[in-house]
Amino acid sequence: MSDQPLCIDVKTLKAERERLKGVLRQVETDQRKVEAALKTHRQREIATKRAIEAIETLLDINESGDAPSEKKSKKAPSPTP
């Protein structure tokens, strides 16, 4: 190996720095878009889970409401005075 210093043109370094800054800006923009999409998906997930819970609650209420009415209909009528 030679001990000669590596010479890099300052203009080349500055141009590369600016290019990389542009790449970084694009990456950050893409990241914000992905984060926004993720937030939207999470909100849809939460809304869907809430809807499922609401339906399950309605089904539970319906099932618990059916049980007493079935028992009432199976009972013999009470004697009238």
Buried (B, 14 or more C-beta within 10 A) or exposed (E): EEEEEEEEEEEEEEEEEEEEEEEEEEEEEEEEEEEEEEEEEEEEEEEEEEEEEEEEEEEEEEEEEEEEEEEEEEEEEEEEE
